[in-house]
Amino acid sequence: MKTETKDQLRAKIKKLEESNEIWAKAHERLRQSLVEANHKLHECQAADPEFADKYKVVDPENAYWMENAEALIEISTGHMFEAEPVRQRVCTVPIPLLMNDWRWNSEKETREENDARRQKALSESFGKVYQLAQSITELYSSVGGWPDDEVIVDIKFQNIEGM
């Protein structure tokens, strides 16, 4: 049995390391292709009403409010205090109108009175949305959170007339 020299062994090691690196890169490309294909599959399924229950997506009749609601409570998982926080959406709860029944009675009040009353009512609605978001945060905190991640509850206000 012939023993290999130190140089032969090192050359063999280098060749095997290079081969392993090539295979590792090929494996990663294949894994990424699978991840992307699964992502595309899930996107298509989520758009199909037959899969709505599986993915818990919004009914098309309510989809308008996901873009046009005055407030959105966004629940996601991730790590809030990292340099580049990555968040993964759990769900978004739309609040279509913050003041659905607002009416100005121009016969009984001035524009200034109406604006002040409206501002006060809007502030109260904001407070209710914040309370709900806080309750969601407390719920997750009290039942143990989310496995391996933090639960992050954000609020987004948008499309509010006069703001």
Order of alpha helices (4+ residues) and beta strands (2+ residues): alpha-alpha-alpha-beta-beta-alpha-beta
